């Protein structure tokens, strides 16, 4: 897996986990891959993956059943959606708005680009 230099690796792994939850690849109550499995699959140190698991557990997105493994929390979808929206609004939108101002892109144009992108994705 290729990681970006501008964000901690454990947070990039957390992003992947959150994406799996939001795309409903991992459903609430479902067991997720272990720390060791994840570390091997994405070729990182198990300690880094454990940091991801601890982070997601602190966010109450996943939980641990001792001796059995980690599972997606019952309200993980809603918590993940809320967390990712807040993060997007706080950290990504300001840069996007600045770029829009610099490039003189208005919201009507942005809507056109968005619709074109959505049509290609579907």
Phi and psi in degrees as GROMACS dihedral restraints (atoms count N, CA, C in turn):
[ dihedral_restraints ]
;  ai    aj    ak    al  type     phi  dphi    fc
    3     4     5     6     1   -94.8    20    10
    4     5     6     7     1   123.6    20    10
    6     7     8     9     1  -104.7    20    10
    7     8     9    10     1   149.7    20    10
    9    10    11    12     1   -87.0    20    10
   10    11    12    13     1   149.7    20    10
   12    13    14    15     1   -78.5    20    10
   13    14    15    16     1   -18.0    20    10
   15    16    17    18     1   -90.2    20    10
   16    17    18    19     1     5.4    20    10
   18    19    20    21     1  -146.5    20    10
   19    20    21    22     1   139.7    20    10
   21    22    23    24     1   -56.2    20    10
   22    23    24    25     1   140.9    20    10
   24    25    26    27     1   -60.1    20    10
   25    26    27    28     1   -40.8    20    10
   27    28    29    30     1   -63.1    20    10
   28    29    30    31     1   -31.1    20    10
   30    31    32    33     1   -74.5    20    10
   31    32    33    34     1   -33.1    20    10
   33    34    35    36     1   -68.0    20    10
   34    35    36    37     1   -36.1    20    10
   36    37    38    39     1   -66.9    20    10
   37    38    39    40     1   -41.3    20    10
   39    40    41    42     1   -59.9    20    10
   40    41    42    43     1   -37.8    20    10
   42    43    44    45     1   -60.3    20    10
   43    44    45    46     1   -40.3    20    10
   45    46    47    48     1   -64.5    20    10
   46    47    48    49     1   -44.2    20    10
   48    49    50    51     1   -62.0    20    10
   49    50    51    52     1   -44.8    20    10
   51    52    53    54     1   -62.0    20    10
   52    53    54    55     1   -40.6    20    10
   54    55    56    57     1   -62.1    20    10
   55    56    57    58     1   -42.4    20    10
   57    58    59    60     1   -60.8    20    10
   58    59    60    61     1   -37.1    20    10
   60    61    62    63     1   -70.4    20    10
   61    62    63    64     1   -46.4    20    10
   63    64    65    66     1   -66.6    20    10
   64    65    66    67     1   -31.9    20    10
   66    67    68    69     1   -83.8    20    10
   67    68    69    70     1    -1.3    20    10
   69    70    71    72     1    61.8    20    10
   70    71    72    73     1    30.1    20    10
   72    73    74    75     1   -74.8    20    10
   73    74    75    76     1   -30.5    20    10
   75    76    77    78     1  -118.4    20    10
   76    77    78    79     1   119.5    20    10
   78    79    80    81     1   -96.6    20    10
   79    80    81    82     1   159.8    20    10
   81    82    83    84     1   -59.3    20    10
   82    83    84    85     1   134.3    20    10
   84    85    86    87     1    86.2    20    10
   85    86    87    88     1    -6.9    20    10
   87    88    89    90     1   -84.8    20    10
   88    89    90    91     1   143.4    20    10
   90    91    92    93     1   -72.6    20    10
   91    92    93    94     1   140.2    20    10
   93    94    95    96     1  -108.1    20    10
   94    95    96    97     1   164.6    20    10
   96    97    98    99     1   -56.7    20    10
   97    98    99   100     1   147.1    20    10
   99   100   101   102     1   -70.0    20    10
  100   101   102   103     1   169.4    20    10
  102   103   104   105     1   -57.7    20    10
  103   104   105   106     1   -47.6    20    10
  105   106   107   108     1   -63.6    20    10
  106   107   108   109     1   -46.4    20    10
  108   109   110   111     1   -57.7    20    10
  109   110   111   112     1   -46.4    20    10
  111   112   113   114     1   -63.2    20    10
  112   113   114   115     1   -44.8    20    10
  114   115   116   117     1   -59.7    20    10
  115   116   117   118     1   -43.2    20    10
  117   118   119   120     1   -67.5    20    10
  118   119   120   121     1   -45.0    20    10
  120   121   122   123     1   -63.2    20    10
  121   122   123   124     1   -38.4    20    10
  123   124   125   126     1  -106.4    20    10
  124   125   126   127     1     5.3    20    10
  126   127   128   129     1    59.4    20    10
  127   128   129   130     1    53.9    20    10
  129   130   131   132     1  -130.8    20    10
  130   131   132   133     1   166.5    20    10
  132   133   134   135     1   -64.9    20    10
  133   134   135   136     1   136.5    20    10
  135   136   137   138     1   -56.5    20    10
  136   137   138   139     1   -29.5    20    10
  138   139   140   141     1   -64.2    20    10
  139   140   141   142     1   -35.6    20    10
  141   142   143   144     1   -66.0    20    10
  142   143   144   145     1   -43.3    20    10
  144   145   146   147     1   -65.0    20    10
  145   146   147   148     1   -40.5    20    10
  147   148   149   150     1   -60.7    20    10
  148   149   150   151     1   -37.2    20    10
  150   151   152   153     1   -63.0    20    10
  151   152   153   154     1   -39.3    20    10
  153   154   155   156     1   -61.4    20    10
  154   155   156   157     1   -47.9    20    10
  156   157   158   159     1   -60.9    20    10
  157   158   159   160     1   -42.4    20    10
  159   160   161   162     1   -62.7    20    10
  160   161   162   163     1   -42.2    20    10
  162   163   164   165     1   -60.5    20    10
  163   164   165   166     1   -49.1    20    10
  165   166   167   168     1   -68.0    20    10
  166   167   168   169     1   -31.7    20    10
  168   169   170   171     1   -69.2    20    10
  169   170   171   172     1   -41.3    20    10
  171   172   173   174     1   -61.8    20    10
  172   173   174   175     1   -31.3    20    10
  174   175   176   177     1   -82.0    20    10
  175   176   177   178     1    -4.7    20    10
  177   178   179   180     1    62.1    20    10
  178   179   180   181     1    33.1    20    10
  180   181   182   183     1   -91.2    20    10
  181   182   183   184     1   -33.3    20    10
  183   184   185   186     1  -129.0    20    10
  184   185   186   187     1   164.9    20    10
  186   187   188   189     1  -144.3    20    10
  187   188   189   190     1   160.8    20    10
  189   190   191   192     1  -108.8    20    10
  190   191   192   193     1   130.9    20    10
  192   193   194   195     1  -105.0    20    10
  193   194   195   196     1   108.9    20    10
  195   196   197   198     1   -48.5    20    10
  196   197   198   199     1   129.5    20    10
  198   199   200   201     1    78.5    20    10
  199   200   201   202     1    -8.2    20    10
  201   202   203   204     1  -111.2    20    10
  202   203   204   205     1   -44.5    20    10
  204   205   206   207     1   140.9    20    10
  205   206   207   208     1  -167.5    20    10
  207   208   209   210     1  -103.1    20    10
  208   209   210   211     1   145.7    20    10
  210   211   212   213     1  -133.7    20    10
  211   212   213   214     1   155.8    20    10
  213   214   215   216     1   -76.2    20    10
  214   215   216   217     1   128.8    20    10
  216   217   218   219     1   -63.8    20    10
  217   218   219   220     1   157.6    20    10
  219   220   221   222     1   -61.9    20    10
  220   221   222   223     1   -32.5    20    10
  222   223   224   225     1  -112.7    20    10
  223   224   225   226     1    29.0    20    10
  225   226   227   228     1   -61.6    20    10
  226   227   228   229     1   -38.8    20    10
  228   229   230   231     1   -60.1    20    10
  229   230   231   232     1   -50.6    20    10
  231   232   233   234     1   -64.0    20    10
  232   233   234   235     1   -42.1    20    10
  234   235   236   237     1   -67.0    20    10
  235   236   237   238     1   -39.8    20    10
  237   238   239   240     1   -65.9    20    10
  238   239   240   241     1   -46.1    20    10
  240   241   242   243     1   -59.1    20    10
  241   242   243   244     1   -45.7    20    10
  243   244   245   246     1   -62.9    20    10
  244   245   246   247     1   -46.6    20    10
  246   247   248   249     1   -61.7    20    10
  247   248   249   250     1   -46.8    20    10
  249   250   251   252     1   -68.5    20    10
  250   251   252   253     1   -38.0    20    10
  252   253   254   255     1   -63.2    20    10
  253   254   255   256     1   -48.3    20    10
  255   256   257   258     1   -59.5    20    10
  256   257   258   259     1   -42.9    20    10
  258   259   260   261     1   -64.0    20    10
  259   260   261   262     1   -42.1    20    10
  261   262   263   264     1   -63.6    20    10
  262   263   264   265     1   -47.2    20    10
  264   265   266   267     1   -63.9    20    10
  265   266   267   268     1   -39.7    20    10
  267   268   269   270     1   -78.6    20    10
  268   269   270   271     1   -37.0    20    10
  270   271   272   273     1  -110.7    20    10
  271   272   273   274     1   -28.9    20    10
  273   274   275   276     1  -103.4    20    10
  274   275   276   277     1   -38.1    20    10
  276   277   278   279     1   -59.9    20    10
  277   278   279   280     1   -42.7    20    10
  279   280   281   282     1   -56.3    20    10
  280   281   282   283     1   -41.1    20    10
  282   283   284   285     1   -66.9    20    10
  283   284   285   286     1   -39.5    20    10
  285   286   287   288     1   -64.9    20    10
  286   287   288   289     1   -44.0    20    10
  288   289   290   291     1   -62.7    20    10
  289   290   291   292     1   -38.9    20    10
  291   292   293   294     1   -63.2    20    10
  292   293   294   295     1   -45.0    20    10
  294   295   296   297     1   -63.7    20    10
  295   296   297   298     1   -40.2    20    10
  297   298   299   300     1   -61.4    20    10
  298   299   300   301     1   -42.3    20    10
  300   301   302   303     1   -63.5    20    10
  301   302   303   304     1   -46.8    20    10
  303   304   305   306     1   -62.4    20    10
  304   305   306   307     1   -36.1    20    10
  306   307   308   309     1   -96.0    20    10
  307   308   309   310     1     2.8    20    10
  309   310   311   312     1    55.3    20    10
  310   311   312   313     1    47.8    20    10
  312   313   314   315     1  -101.6    20    10
  313   314   315   316     1   124.2    20    10
  315   316   317   318     1   -97.3    20    10
  316   317   318   319     1   174.7    20    10
  318   319   320   321     1   -68.4    20    10
  319   320   321   322     1   -28.8    20    10
  321   322   323   324     1   -65.5    20    10
  322   323   324   325     1   -43.6    20    10
  324   325   326   327     1   -63.2    20    10
  325   326   327   328     1   -43.4    20    10
  327   328   329   330     1   -59.8    20    10
  328   329   330   331     1   -40.9    20    10
  330   331   332   333     1   -62.4    20    10
  331   332   333   334     1   -40.8    20    10
  333   334   335   336     1   -61.3    20    10
  334   335   336   337     1   -46.6    20    10
  336   337   338   339     1   -61.9    20    10
  337   338   339   340     1   -40.7    20    10
  339   340   341   342     1   -62.9    20    10
  340   341   342   343     1   -47.3    20    10
  342   343   344   345     1   -63.2    20    10
  343   344   345   346     1   -41.1    20    10
  345   346   347   348     1   -61.7    20    10
  346   347   348   349     1   -44.4    20    10
  348   349   350   351     1   -62.7    20    10
  349   350   351   352     1   -44.5    20    10
  351   352   353   354     1   -63.7    20    10
  352   353   354   355     1   -37.8    20    10
  354   355   356   357     1   -67.2    20    10
  355   356   357   358     1   -34.7    20    10
  357   358   359   360     1   -69.6    20    10
  358   359   360   361     1   -35.5    20    10
  360   361   362   363     1   -71.8    20    10
  361   362   363   364     1   -27.6    20    10
